[in-house]
């Protein structure tokens, strides 16, 4: 009997915690906001408000077709960035080493790496990007409205 009461108290506590958690994050999203970084379109899918924490951020980036008049610029990130290519062909240059990514491939950037993204295909390149922990949007995006 005592073990049944302990189990009931434990299960009730778990249920209460689960209920509390669901109030703090959204279980699905079609996107939080859209903005541009130069000519690159960014659709934020998960941010800290959606997730209920700062463990990661998720966005879809659409790089425009290559334009010789607008060269790609190198940049760094303070945290991990993972890119997953949805469409197109992307030259993912990390610390001077080229990695050609096609649909279904992932690219990884560690903190402090210098990275450049160059579109190789004649069409736009679409990628999902994960920043972990989530802090890139605060640096890249205009404040949410």
ABEGO torsion letter per residue (X at the ends): XAAAAAAAAAAAAAAAAAAAAAAABBABBAEABBBBBEABBBBBABBAAAAGBAABBBBBBBBBBBBAABBBBBBBBABBBBBBBABEBBBBBBGGBBBBBBBGBBBBBBBGBBBBBBBABABBBBBBBBBOBBAAAAAABBBBX
